Amino acid sequence: MPWRFQAALLLLALTPAFCQPEKLAVGKFLVAGRDLADPNFAEAVVLLLHYDEDGAMGLIINRRTDVTLARLFQDFKEAKGRKDEVYIGGPVELQTVLALLKSAIKPDGAERVFSDVHLVSSKALLQKTLAEGAEASAFHVFVGYSGWGAGQLEHEIKLNAWHILPADAASVFQSDPDSLWPRLIRRTEMQIAAAPTTPNDSRRSFRH
């Protein structure tokens, strides 16, 4: 069998699995499309924490600030000396503080997002996590979050504002968050390039 024919058969065999579209769900990444012009979400990677018919909520995981945990939690003795930085989780309710924690065992009061990544939302659990010395490689704190009303996120995805990818802990706790979006957008574009197209396939840009 000619090698070109063998290669074509291999590509056909791999294409369905490689190009299977991801569905919206808790524990998925939303990767901003290159044409998403909204400054709140340009080049953002969002981890979905909640999704149902009423809407969606998530955290931007690649917007690190220069504010330290010690500065944010000045009233917490547990945060004294902490130099790891706070992240901007989104434009909604910037007074809200949430955290993501990687732990093999689900902490009491935490909410599992996917695998061993959990959402910390209470003051008591935040203080406990800080007191236990959770390291920056497994503990990120966010101010604000990202939210969508019923049908809004689905509409934006149809306009190619967002690409959906399965989340992974290594990306959530990436030590160089500035490199995350370029890496993931390239991955999505490779998947799009490999996907079969139809004559009616149209791709539109999303701009506010």
N, C-alpha and C positions, 0 to 999 in steps of 0.2 A: 504493500500500500504506500503510495507516494507520501513523503513526509508532510507536504503542504495539506494534503487531505486529512492526514492524521491530526494535524494542528487545528484544522477547521472543526473536526469532530470534537476535539477536546474543548475548544472555545464554546461550542454549542452546549456541551455537557455542563460547563461551569457557569454559563451566563445566567440561568434561572436563579441559582443560589446567590450569585454575586450581585445581581440586580434586583433581588426581591425588595420591594419598597418597604421601609419601616413604617409602622403605624404609631400614631400618637398614643402615648401611655406614660405613666409615672416611671421615672428611671430612664427616660430617653433624652438625648441631647437635641436641642434646636440650634442649628448652625446658621448664622445669618448669611443670606446670599450676598454676592458682591454688589448688587444694585440696591440693597436696602439702605435708603438714605437717612432714615430717622436717626439722629445722633444718639438717642438713648440706646439704640440697638445695633448700630453699625459695627461690624466685625465682632459681634457678641456670640458667645457660646452659652446657652441656657440649659440648665438641668431642670427637667420637669419634676415638680414635687406633687402636683395635684392636677388631675384631668378628669372631667366628666362632662355631661351635657350642659352644665351650667357655666363652664368656662375652664380656665387653666391658670396655674400659678407655678412659678419657677424662680431660680436664682441664676443670675449671670455669674459664671465662675471664673472669668478671665479679666475682671476689672479690679485690679489691685490698687489700693491707695497708698499714700505714705504715712497714714495714721496708724500708730501701733496699738496693740491690744491694751497696753498699759495706759495709753492716753484715752482710749475709748472707755475703758472700765476703771476710771480713776477712783471710784468708790469701792472697787473690789480689791481686797488685799491679795486675793489669789492671782490677780493679773499683774502685780507689781513686778517690774523688770521684764515683762514680756515685750519683745521687740518685733515679733511677727506682725505683719500688716493686716489691716481690715480690708475687706472687699466690698464693692458696691454691687448689691444683688439685683438692683433695678430701680426704676424711677418712682415706684409706689411706696408710700409710707417710710421715708428715710429714717424715721425715729424707731422703726421696728428692727430688732436685732435677732438674727437667726444664725445657726452654725451647722456645718456638716462635719461629722465625725466618722472616721474609719475605725471600726472595731469588730473583731470576730464575734463578740458577744453583744447583743443588743442591750444598751443601757436602759434601765428602768426610766420610763417617761420619754424616751426617744421614739421616733417614728422611722421605721425602715424605709429607705427609698429604693435601693436595689443592692443586691449582694451584701457586702459588709459596710455599706455607706448608710448613715443614719442622720436624720434631721433632729437637731436640738433646738427647742423653741422656748423653753421656760428659763427664767432667771436662775432658779435653784439648780437646774441641771447644768447650765452654763458655768456657774460658780464651782460646782462639783467637778466638772470636766477640767476646768482650769486648775483646781486644787490638786487634781491627780496628775498634773503635769503633761497633759496631752501635747504632743509635739506638732509643730507647724506642718510636718509632712503628712499628718493624719487629722488635722483639725483646722478648719477655716471658718472665720467669723464674717458675717455679711450684715450690712445695713441696707434696708429696703429690699424690695422684691419686684418681680415682674408679673403682671397679671393681664389676662384677657377675658372678656365677657363671652357669653354663649355664642358660638359660631365665628368669633373674631379670628382666632388662631387658624382655624380651618380655612377661612377665606384668605388669610395672608399666605398660607402654604400653597394654595392654588395659584397664587400670583408669584410663586417662587421666591417669596421673601425669606423662607426658612427651609432648611434641609433637615431631615430627621435621621439621627444615627443612634445606635445603641450606646449607652453610657458605659464608661469604665472608670474605676477608682484612680488609676494612674493619671488620667486626664483631669479629673476633679481636683486632685491635689498636686497638680503640675507645679514644679518649683519655678518655672519660667512661663507664667500665664500669657505673656505677650506672643509666645510662639504657638499657642494652642489653636487659635482661629486659622492662621495660615495652613497649618498641618491638616486640620479637619476639612477646610474648604477644598483643599486639593484632593482629599479622599473622596468627597462627594462628587467632585467634578469628574474624577476617574470613573466612578460608578455611573454617572450620567452618560459619559462618553461610551461606556460599554453596553448601555441599555439599548435594546432594539427600539427603533422609532417607527411611527406610522405616518402616512400622508397627512393625517389630521392632527398630528402632534404639534402643538404650538406652545411656545415658551414666552412669557411676558415678564417684563421687569416690574418690580414693586417699588414705588416711590411715594413718599408722603408729600 
